[in-house]
Amino acid sequence: MKSTLLLAAVLLIMGATSTLAASSEDDFKAAYAAAEAANKEAGALRDQWTVTASALADAKKAAEKGDFDQAVASSREAEALAKASIYQANSEKEAWKAIEIR
Protein backbone atom coordinates (compact mmCIF):
# COMPACT_ATOMS: atom_id res chain seq x y z
CA MET A 1 0.00 0.00 0.00
CA LYS A 2 2.78 2.41 0.95
CA SER A 3 4.65 1.84 -2.30
CA THR A 4 1.43 2.43 -4.24
CA LEU A 5 0.92 5.75 -2.48
CA LEU A 6 4.52 6.71 -3.13
CA LEU A 7 4.20 5.85 -6.81
CA ALA A 8 0.98 7.83 -7.02
CA ALA A 9 2.71 10.83 -5.42
CA VAL A 10 5.58 10.64 -7.93
CA LEU A 11 3.18 10.39 -10.86
CA LEU A 12 1.12 13.29 -9.53
CA ILE A 13 4.19 15.47 -9.14
CA MET A 14 5.46 14.52 -12.59
CA GLY A 15 2.09 15.27 -14.15
CA ALA A 16 1.89 18.60 -12.40
CA THR A 17 5.28 19.56 -13.76
CA SER A 18 4.88 18.51 -17.37
CA THR A 19 6.84 20.68 -19.73
CA LEU A 20 5.62 22.92 -22.50
CA ALA A 21 7.25 22.91 -25.92
CA ALA A 22 10.12 25.23 -26.76
CA SER A 23 11.94 25.25 -23.44
CA SER A 24 14.94 27.53 -23.25
CA GLU A 25 18.34 27.14 -21.66
CA ASP A 26 17.14 29.39 -18.84
CA ASP A 27 14.15 27.08 -18.30
CA PHE A 28 16.56 24.16 -18.06
CA LYS A 29 18.85 25.97 -15.62
CA ALA A 30 15.92 26.81 -13.33
CA ALA A 31 14.47 23.29 -13.47
CA TYR A 32 17.88 21.71 -12.93
CA ALA A 33 18.63 23.97 -9.96
CA ALA A 34 15.31 23.01 -8.35
CA ALA A 35 16.07 19.33 -8.90
CA GLU A 36 19.56 19.65 -7.45
CA ALA A 37 18.21 21.47 -4.39
CA ALA A 38 15.62 18.75 -3.77
CA ASN A 39 18.26 16.06 -4.27
CA LYS A 40 20.56 17.84 -1.81
CA GLU A 41 17.75 17.87 0.75
CA ALA A 42 17.21 14.15 0.16
CA GLY A 43 20.92 13.63 0.70
CA ALA A 44 20.77 15.49 4.00
CA LEU A 45 18.06 13.03 5.03
CA ARG A 46 20.30 10.17 3.83
CA ASP A 47 17.66 9.00 1.36
CA GLN A 48 18.87 9.86 -2.14
CA TRP A 49 17.64 7.55 -4.86
CA THR A 50 19.95 6.40 -7.65
CA VAL A 51 17.21 7.02 -10.22
CA THR A 52 17.31 10.70 -9.27
CA ALA A 53 21.00 10.85 -10.13
CA SER A 54 20.25 9.13 -13.44
CA ALA A 55 17.54 11.66 -14.28
CA LEU A 56 19.91 14.53 -13.46
CA ALA A 57 22.57 13.00 -15.72
CA ASP A 58 19.99 12.60 -18.50
CA ALA A 59 19.04 16.25 -18.08
CA LYS A 60 22.65 17.39 -18.45
CA LYS A 61 23.18 15.22 -21.52
CA ALA A 62 20.05 16.59 -23.19
CA ALA A 63 21.09 20.17 -22.40
CA GLU A 64 24.56 19.56 -23.83
CA LYS A 65 22.87 18.45 -27.07
CA GLY A 66 20.69 21.58 -27.05
CA ASP A 67 17.48 19.59 -26.45
CA PHE A 68 16.12 21.86 -23.74
CA ASP A 69 12.62 20.37 -23.83
CA GLN A 70 14.05 16.98 -22.84
CA ALA A 71 16.50 18.59 -20.43
CA VAL A 72 13.69 20.36 -18.61
CA ALA A 73 11.56 17.20 -18.59
CA SER A 74 14.40 15.14 -17.12
CA SER A 75 15.15 17.85 -14.56
CA ARG A 76 11.54 17.92 -13.44
CA GLU A 77 11.48 14.13 -13.26
CA ALA A 78 14.58 14.28 -11.06
CA GLU A 79 12.94 16.87 -8.84
CA ALA A 80 9.81 14.72 -8.50
CA LEU A 81 11.90 11.68 -7.61
CA ALA A 82 13.92 13.66 -5.06
CA LYS A 83 10.74 14.99 -3.48
CA ALA A 84 9.33 11.47 -3.32
CA SER A 85 12.50 10.28 -1.57
CA ILE A 86 12.16 13.16 0.89
CA TYR A 87 8.56 12.13 1.53
CA GLN A 88 9.70 8.53 2.06
CA ALA A 89 12.44 9.54 4.49
CA ASN A 90 10.10 11.72 6.51
CA SER A 91 7.30 9.17 6.63
CA GLU A 92 9.66 6.40 7.68
CA LYS A 93 10.91 8.49 10.60
CA GLU A 94 7.57 7.83 12.26
CA ALA A 95 6.43 4.59 10.60
CA TRP A 96 8.77 2.38 12.57
CA LYS A 97 6.96 3.31 15.77
CA ALA A 98 3.85 1.49 14.60
CA ILE A 99 5.89 -1.70 14.47
CA GLU A 100 8.15 -1.26 17.50
CA ILE A 101 5.86 0.28 20.08
CA ARG A 102 3.11 -1.99 21.37
C-alpha positions as CSV (number, residue, x, y, z in Angstrom):
1,M,0.0,0.0,0.0
2,K,2.8,2.4,1.0
3,S,4.7,1.8,-2.3
4,T,1.4,2.4,-4.2
5,L,0.9,5.8,-2.5
6,L,4.5,6.7,-3.1
7,L,4.2,5.9,-6.8
8,A,1.0,7.8,-7.0
9,A,2.7,10.8,-5.4
10,V,5.6,10.6,-7.9
11,L,3.2,10.4,-10.9
12,L,1.1,13.3,-9.5
13,I,4.2,15.5,-9.1
14,M,5.5,14.5,-12.6
15,G,2.1,15.3,-14.2
16,A,1.9,18.6,-12.4
17,T,5.3,19.6,-13.8
18,S,4.9,18.5,-17.4
19,T,6.8,20.7,-19.7
20,L,5.6,22.9,-22.5
21,A,7.2,22.9,-25.9
22,A,10.1,25.2,-26.8
23,S,11.9,25.3,-23.4
24,S,14.9,27.5,-23.2
25,E,18.3,27.1,-21.7
26,D,17.1,29.4,-18.8
27,D,14.2,27.1,-18.3
28,F,16.6,24.2,-18.1
29,K,18.8,26.0,-15.6
30,A,15.9,26.8,-13.3
31,A,14.5,23.3,-13.5
32,Y,17.9,21.7,-12.9
33,A,18.6,24.0,-10.0
34,A,15.3,23.0,-8.3
35,A,16.1,19.3,-8.9
36,E,19.6,19.7,-7.5
37,A,18.2,21.5,-4.4
38,A,15.6,18.8,-3.8
39,N,18.3,16.1,-4.3
40,K,20.6,17.8,-1.8
41,E,17.7,17.9,0.7
42,A,17.2,14.1,0.2
43,G,20.9,13.6,0.7
44,A,20.8,15.5,4.0
45,L,18.1,13.0,5.0
46,R,20.3,10.2,3.8
47,D,17.7,9.0,1.4
48,Q,18.9,9.9,-2.1
49,W,17.6,7.5,-4.9
50,T,19.9,6.4,-7.6
51,V,17.2,7.0,-10.2
52,T,17.3,10.7,-9.3
53,A,21.0,10.9,-10.1
54,S,20.3,9.1,-13.4
55,A,17.5,11.7,-14.3
56,L,19.9,14.5,-13.5
57,A,22.6,13.0,-15.7
58,D,20.0,12.6,-18.5
59,A,19.0,16.3,-18.1
60,K,22.6,17.4,-18.4
61,K,23.2,15.2,-21.5
62,A,20.1,16.6,-23.2
63,A,21.1,20.2,-22.4
64,E,24.6,19.6,-23.8
65,K,22.9,18.5,-27.1
66,G,20.7,21.6,-27.0
67,D,17.5,19.6,-26.5
68,F,16.1,21.9,-23.7
69,D,12.6,20.4,-23.8
70,Q,14.1,17.0,-22.8
71,A,16.5,18.6,-20.4
72,V,13.7,20.4,-18.6
73,A,11.6,17.2,-18.6
74,S,14.4,15.1,-17.1
75,S,15.2,17.9,-14.6
76,R,11.5,17.9,-13.4
77,E,11.5,14.1,-13.3
78,A,14.6,14.3,-11.1
79,E,12.9,16.9,-8.8
80,A,9.8,14.7,-8.5
81,L,11.9,11.7,-7.6
82,A,13.9,13.7,-5.1
83,K,10.7,15.0,-3.5
84,A,9.3,11.5,-3.3
85,S,12.5,10.3,-1.6
86,I,12.2,13.2,0.9
87,Y,8.6,12.1,1.5
88,Q,9.7,8.5,2.1
89,A,12.4,9.5,4.5
90,N,10.1,11.7,6.5
91,S,7.3,9.2,6.6
92,E,9.7,6.4,7.7
93,K,10.9,8.5,10.6
94,E,7.6,7.8,12.3
95,A,6.4,4.6,10.6
96,W,8.8,2.4,12.6
97,K,7.0,3.3,15.8
98,A,3.9,1.5,14.6
99,I,5.9,-1.7,14.5
100,E,8.2,-1.3,17.5
101,I,5.9,0.3,20.1
102,R,3.1,-2.0,21.4
